[in-house]
Each structure stands twice: as structure tokens, then as C-alpha cells.
Amino acid sequence: MATRLFDAPRQLVSDRYEVLRLGGGGLASTVVCGVVRFDHPTAHQLTQLLPRLVTVEAWSAPELEWIQSTLRYMAVEAREPRPGGETVITRLADILVIQVIRAWIARDPSAQRGWLGALRDPKIGRAMALVHRDPGGDWTLASLAASVGMSRSAFAARFTHVVGEPAMRYVARWRMQAARMWLQEDDASLSELAGRLGYESDAAFSRAFKRFVGVSPGAIKRRAAAATWATEGGPV
């Protein structure tokens, strides 16, 4: 009879890590499970493109070495808790997830097109990365084109062709994705967010946000507060 995962006996290693032991006879097998949270807007965009299941052939080079060595090191840190062990395991888990996603991008044809394909473009990908790093920057079509050594007209045409939308619309949409994340997870006021994203007034920011997201910034903050209240069982 199968045992429900959360009904299994467990050893609490720390507030964030625990060891579950199931079964009795037979050879032992070890399964490493974890939960990864993506906070950055770029990561949110990526997770929407990922398939439900990503597999890596761990017994074929070059994946064999890094998967085995990373998992082995994580297991050692989990078995023998030492100062800083949680940080080590967390960083190794981050590396493991990044490497798995890289392997998928390199091998899956669907990852070579659309937004991910655009990021791999030497010119357009560099311009997109600049916007991702600084969504509130004073970006214009001319400044983005100059940053990658292209003329304004050539950059505009190439960006639209590769990404599927004009550059400045992409900048505006990316700002709203960042704003949505900050509204859900930050205590910043609307005025602070408007200034952080380069808007001259709360009203201008609110209009742009509603145009792209479909609801007002205040509605997003209220939903986030209600979700926190429901999770923690009290007012926020």
C-alpha cells in the first residue's frame, strides 16, 4: 500500500530541510526533491515556456559529471549538517536547476524559437538583457539601437522580426511584469514603483499598468495582501 508523502516519517534537519525514510527491505534508493521559487520577471517568463517535465540524460556526457558531483555534494551536506550547510545546499540547488534548464534550451527545438530564441540573438538578445537588468532605465529606440551598435531603423525592424513585437512595446510590457512582481512581494508604494520604473506620476504608471495587465496596481496589492492573510491566518 502506498504511503502519502506527507504522512511518511521524517527527520527534521532544519527549518528548510528534512529527510524522509520509506520502505524496509531491498536495496536502498535515494531521491532528492526540492521546490524552487522564481522571483525575477525573466524567470517568470521562462517558467511559462518550460514544458511540464524536463528530463536530462544523466548517464551521458557532459551531463554525467556535473549532475553526479552536484547531487553527491548536496547529499553530503544534508547528511552531515555543518555551519553554512543550508546556504551550500541552496546554492547547489540553484546551480542544478540552471544547468538543467540550459540543457533543455540547448537540445529542445522549441527553445530555439520565440522569446528564448530572441535572447540568443547576438544583437537583440543583448538589448533585451539591458532592459531586463534595468526595466526603469530611460530606454528609447535610439538608445537601445546604439547600445548594440545598430542603426535605429535596422534595430527596430530586426527586434520586431525576432521578438514578435516592437522594441518599445516590449520595454513597456517588461516594466509592467516587474511592477506586478514588486506589487505582490514588495511593500513599496505606488509612487515609489512609478519612480523606480521611470514614470513621472502615479496616474501615468497606473494607466500603463492597467492597459497591459488588465487590472489596477491597487487590485494586485489587495490580492497579494489577501493571499498573505489566508496563508498566515491573520491581517497583514
Secondary structure as the mmCIF struct_conf table of DSSP 4:
data_model
#
loop_
_struct_conf.conf_type_id
_struct_conf.id
_struct_conf.beg_label_comp_id
_struct_conf.beg_label_asym_id
_struct_conf.beg_label_seq_id
_struct_conf.end_label_comp_id
_struct_conf.end_label_asym_id
_struct_conf.end_label_seq_id
HELX_RH_3T_P HELX_RH_3T_P1 LEU A 5 ASP A 7
BEND BEND1 ALA A 8 ALA A 8
STRN STRN1 ARG A 10 LEU A 12
BEND BEND2 SER A 14 ARG A 16
STRN STRN2 GLU A 18 LEU A 20
BEND BEND3 GLY A 25 GLY A 26
BEND BEND4 HIS A 40 HIS A 40
HELX_RH_AL_P HELX_RH_AL_P1 PRO A 41 LEU A 49
BEND BEND5 LEU A 50 LEU A 50
BEND BEND6 ARG A 52 ARG A 52
TURN_TY1_P TURN_TY1_P1 ALA A 58 TRP A 59
BEND BEND7 SER A 60 SER A 60
TURN_TY1_P TURN_TY1_P2 ALA A 61 PRO A 62
HELX_RH_AL_P HELX_RH_AL_P2 GLU A 63 ARG A 79
BEND BEND8 GLU A 80 GLU A 80
TURN_TY1_P TURN_TY1_P3 PRO A 83 GLY A 84
HELX_RH_AL_P HELX_RH_AL_P3 GLY A 85 ARG A 107
HELX_RH_3T_P HELX_RH_3T_P2 PRO A 109 GLN A 112
BEND BEND9 ARG A 113 ARG A 113
HELX_RH_AL_P HELX_RH_AL_P4 GLY A 114 LEU A 119
TURN_TY1_P TURN_TY1_P4 ARG A 120 ARG A 120
BEND BEND10 ASP A 121 ASP A 121
TURN_TY1_P TURN_TY1_P5 PRO A 122 LYS A 123
HELX_RH_AL_P HELX_RH_AL_P5 ILE A 124 ARG A 133
TURN_TY1_P TURN_TY1_P6 PRO A 135 GLY A 136
BEND BEND11 GLY A 137 GLY A 137
HELX_RH_AL_P HELX_RH_AL_P6 LEU A 141 SER A 147
TURN_TY1_P TURN_TY1_P7 VAL A 148 GLY A 149
HELX_RH_AL_P HELX_RH_AL_P7 ARG A 152 VAL A 163
BEND BEND12 GLY A 164 GLU A 165
HELX_RH_AL_P HELX_RH_AL_P8 ALA A 167 GLU A 185
HELX_RH_AL_P HELX_RH_AL_P9 LEU A 190 ARG A 196
TURN_TY1_P TURN_TY1_P8 LEU A 197 GLY A 198
BEND BEND13 GLU A 200 SER A 201
HELX_RH_AL_P HELX_RH_AL_P10 ASP A 202 VAL A 213
BEND BEND14 GLY A 214 VAL A 215
HELX_RH_AL_P HELX_RH_AL_P11 PRO A 217 GLU A 232
TURN_TY1_P TURN_TY1_P9 GLY A 233 GLY A 233
BEND BEND15 GLY A 234 GLY A 234
#
